[in-house]
Amino acid sequence: MKILLVTSIDAWTRSVSTIHKWVAAGRTLGHDIAVYGEANPELPDAKFTTDLSNVDLALFVVQVPSDFPDMPYLARVLDGIPREKRAIVDLWGRYNDTIRADHDFNHLEKLDGHQAWEWQEAIATVSKVILQPALSPKRDGVKPFLFHGFDEGAVAKKYVNAAEAAATWSAKPYGAIYVGSNWQRWHQVRAFLEDFGKVQKAAGPVSLIGWDWSMRPDWAVQKAIMGVDTDVEFLAAQNVEVRHGVRFDEVVSQLGQAKFAPVIHRPLFKELGFVTNRTFETFYADTIPVLMLPEDFVEKLYGAAAIKLVPSKGVAKFVTDALKNPEAYWDAVLKTRAHLAAKHSYAVRIDELKKAAAK
């Protein structure tokens, strides 16, 4: 099957890791999967093409306006691939009417100048097959398709059992690391840090790795964009190390330096029930993920064993218990990885896409 991924990618943002997994899965499974466009020397492992011949399906992967190709490339796709061979996965809820959750929102008129109706019209024009990365999309006519997945081969360290995993875990240099930019996540990150701070002396130092944690950016101030907040004095008081963002292919190794790694979904995604690349990618790392997500969502997505990884009684108690009994938590991690490998592999995703596009 020849699948064309129509989107924009770079080494630092959004779904670049997932795109690489799709391309790699194509190589492994005998499919021809490539990104539409000219080759990018910064991403040598991503296959690019402008060849539109014999394409079975063009999947538009949309988060921001630049994910639609510039002219004349967009015109070539729309003219060269019939509408019935196109699908679109809406990763940021653009097809929905305007939604606000806390300070978060799905239509960024102040930033990109596009209103809800413009997104809806553009998406509907591309294809009648509209997908969103949720188990149960909220808008009628939208099909569930998680897009992001789990690559068992990408797990940094594979353990025979929980005892082996726990044996060297306590020697990690950091207590917790979060990798991700400060976009609509500050309040959740702060809540994690406040509770983690109660046990940080026992657990180890904390690092935030990503853009805009050290100060509120000028563009957010100028445009009065809320949800891109920070508190430098609070971070200093909590002894939190702040570092700039890293390339997508450094994320897993960075997370693996810590005992714990929180999984946080921005308010809009929690409201819509969306998954992200980090929903799955965190489980590649040699760390214990802390699932800052609703329990019912966790059980449906990750399986029953993952409930152990939800800090339902608070982060401090979770960390304290894990430090005393790491094998129990590593057992949950290993069982969750097995569930993800069985239910959310990229082979599964490709089959799901075939079925969704065929209906």
Solvent accessible surface area in square Angstrom, and as a share of the most:
residue,aa,sasa,rsa
1,M,71,0.32
2,K,32,0.13
3,I,2,0.01
4,L,1,0.00
5,L,0,0.00
6,V,0,0.00
7,T,15,0.08
8,S,41,0.27
9,I,27,0.14
10,D,54,0.28
11,A,0,0.00
12,W,116,0.41
13,T,49,0.29
14,R,81,0.30
15,S,6,0.04
16,V,3,0.02
17,S,12,0.08
18,T,3,0.02
19,I,0,0.00
20,H,24,0.11
21,K,40,0.17
22,W,0,0.00
23,V,1,0.01
24,A,43,0.33
25,A,13,0.10
26,G,0,0.00
27,R,141,0.52
28,T,113,0.66
29,L,81,0.40
30,G,66,0.64
31,H,37,0.17
32,D,55,0.28
33,I,3,0.02
34,A,3,0.02
35,V,1,0.01
36,Y,13,0.05
37,G,16,0.15
38,E,113,0.50
39,A,85,0.66
40,N,39,0.20
41,P,125,0.79
42,E,96,0.43
43,L,3,0.01
44,P,111,0.70
45,D,95,0.49
46,A,6,0.05
47,K,84,0.36
48,F,39,0.16
49,T,27,0.16
50,T,60,0.35
51,D,72,0.37
52,L,36,0.18
53,S,58,0.38
54,N,133,0.68
55,V,7,0.04
56,D,68,0.35
57,L,5,0.02
58,A,0,0.00
59,L,0,0.00
60,F,0,0.00
61,V,1,0.01
62,V,0,0.00
63,Q,16,0.07
64,V,22,0.13
65,P,42,0.27
66,S,71,0.46
67,D,2,0.01
68,F,32,0.14
69,P,26,0.16
70,D,115,0.59
71,M,133,0.59
72,P,67,0.42
73,Y,64,0.24
74,L,31,0.16
75,A,34,0.26
76,R,122,0.45
77,V,0,0.00
78,L,51,0.26
79,D,126,0.65
80,G,45,0.43
81,I,4,0.02
82,P,64,0.40
83,R,99,0.36
84,E,123,0.55
85,K,85,0.36
86,R,19,0.07
87,A,0,0.00
88,I,0,0.00
89,V,0,0.00
90,D,0,0.00
91,L,6,0.03
92,W,37,0.13
93,G,0,0.00
94,R,0,0.00
95,Y,27,0.10
96,N,7,0.04
97,D,98,0.51
98,T,71,0.41
99,I,35,0.18
100,R,163,0.60
101,A,16,0.12
102,D,122,0.63
103,H,76,0.34
104,D,0,0.00
105,F,16,0.07
106,N,2,0.01
107,H,2,0.01
108,L,12,0.06
109,E,68,0.30
110,K,121,0.51
111,L,67,0.33
112,D,35,0.18
113,G,52,0.50
114,H,69,0.31
115,Q,94,0.42
116,A,19,0.14
117,W,146,0.51
118,E,51,0.23
119,W,7,0.03
120,Q,31,0.14
121,E,107,0.48
122,A,41,0.32
123,I,0,0.00
124,A,38,0.30
125,T,82,0.48
126,V,7,0.04
127,S,0,0.00
128,K,135,0.57
129,V,6,0.04
130,I,10,0.05
131,L,0,0.00
132,Q,0,0.00
133,P,1,0.00
134,A,1,0.00
135,L,67,0.33
136,S,88,0.57
137,P,26,0.16
138,K,118,0.50
139,R,77,0.28
140,D,136,0.71
141,G,69,0.67
142,V,14,0.08
143,K,53,0.22
144,P,75,0.47
145,F,4,0.02
146,L,11,0.06
147,F,0,0.00
148,H,7,0.03
149,G,3,0.03
150,F,1,0.00
151,D,45,0.23
152,E,98,0.44
153,G,60,0.57
154,A,27,0.21
155,V,14,0.08
156,A,58,0.45
157,K,110,0.47
158,K,133,0.56
159,Y,40,0.15
160,V,132,0.76
161,N,73,0.38
162,A,14,0.11
163,A,49,0.38
164,E,78,0.35
165,A,1,0.00
166,A,13,0.10
167,A,77,0.60
168,T,94,0.55
169,W,3,0.01
170,S,75,0.48
171,A,86,0.66
172,K,30,0.13
173,P,87,0.55
174,Y,35,0.13
175,G,0,0.00
176,A,1,0.01
177,I,0,0.00
178,Y,16,0.06
179,V,8,0.05
180,G,13,0.13
181,S,42,0.27
182,N,2,0.01
183,W,36,0.12
184,Q,7,0.03
185,R,46,0.17
186,W,9,0.03
187,H,104,0.46
188,Q,35,0.16
189,V,3,0.02
190,R,71,0.26
191,A,56,0.43
192,F,4,0.02
193,L,4,0.02
194,E,84,0.38
195,D,27,0.14
196,F,1,0.00
197,G,29,0.28
198,K,155,0.66
199,V,24,0.14
200,Q,25,0.11
201,K,205,0.87
202,A,76,0.59
203,A,2,0.01
204,G,15,0.14
205,P,63,0.40
206,V,4,0.02
207,S,0,0.00
208,L,1,0.01
209,I,0,0.00
210,G,5,0.05
211,W,93,0.32
212,D,48,0.25
213,W,0,0.00
214,S,62,0.40
215,M,117,0.52
216,R,62,0.23
217,P,11,0.07
218,D,91,0.47
219,W,93,0.33
220,A,0,0.00
221,V,89,0.51
222,Q,146,0.65
223,K,89,0.38
224,A,60,0.46
225,I,4,0.02
226,M,88,0.39
227,G,2,0.02
228,V,0,0.00
229,D,23,0.12
230,T,29,0.17
231,D,46,0.24
232,V,86,0.50
233,E,145,0.65
234,F,24,0.10
235,L,6,0.03
236,A,67,0.52
237,A,79,0.61
238,Q,36,0.16
239,N,112,0.58
240,V,15,0.08
241,E,68,0.31
242,V,51,0.29
243,R,74,0.27
244,H,136,0.61
245,G,13,0.13
246,V,27,0.15
247,R,56,0.20
248,F,34,0.14
249,D,83,0.43
250,E,67,0.30
251,V,6,0.03
252,V,30,0.17
253,S,72,0.46
254,Q,29,0.13
255,L,5,0.02
256,G,14,0.14
257,Q,61,0.27
258,A,0,0.00
259,K,14,0.06
260,F,0,0.00
261,A,0,0.00
262,P,6,0.04
263,V,1,0.01
264,I,13,0.07
265,H,4,0.02
266,R,3,0.01
267,P,21,0.13
268,L,1,0.00
269,F,10,0.04
270,K,82,0.35
271,E,88,0.40
272,L,4,0.02
273,G,22,0.21
274,F,1,0.00
275,V,3,0.02
276,T,22,0.13
277,N,25,0.13
278,R,52,0.19
279,T,0,0.00
280,F,0,0.00
281,E,9,0.04
282,T,1,0.01
283,F,1,0.00
284,Y,7,0.03
285,A,0,0.00
286,D,10,0.05
287,T,0,0.00
288,I,0,0.00
289,P,0,0.00
290,V,0,0.00
291,L,0,0.00
292,M,40,0.18
293,L,10,0.05
294,P,61,0.38
295,E,77,0.35
296,D,91,0.47
297,F,28,0.12
298,V,0,0.00
299,E,90,0.40
300,K,145,0.61
301,L,0,0.00
302,Y,0,0.00
303,G,9,0.09
304,A,71,0.55
305,A,34,0.26
306,A,0,0.00
307,I,54,0.28
308,K,83,0.35
309,L,0,0.00
310,V,16,0.09
311,P,19,0.12
312,S,81,0.52
313,K,160,0.68
314,G,25,0.24
315,V,6,0.04
316,A,17,0.13
317,K,111,0.47
318,F,12,0.05
319,V,0,0.00
320,T,49,0.29
321,D,52,0.27
322,A,0,0.00
323,L,50,0.25
324,K,162,0.69
325,N,69,0.36
326,P,28,0.18
327,E,83,0.37
328,A,32,0.25
329,Y,10,0.04
330,W,1,0.00
331,D,54,0.28
332,A,5,0.04
333,V,0,0.00
334,L,36,0.18
335,K,113,0.48
336,T,0,0.00
337,R,16,0.06
338,A,62,0.48
339,H,52,0.23
340,L,0,0.00
341,A,23,0.18
342,A,68,0.53
343,K,118,0.50
344,H,15,0.07
345,S,23,0.15
346,Y,15,0.06
347,A,40,0.31
348,V,43,0.24
349,R,1,0.00
350,I,1,0.01
351,D,68,0.35
352,E,64,0.29
353,L,0,0.00
354,K,72,0.31
355,K,130,0.55
356,A,11,0.08
357,A,24,0.19
358,A,89,0.69
359,K,169,0.72
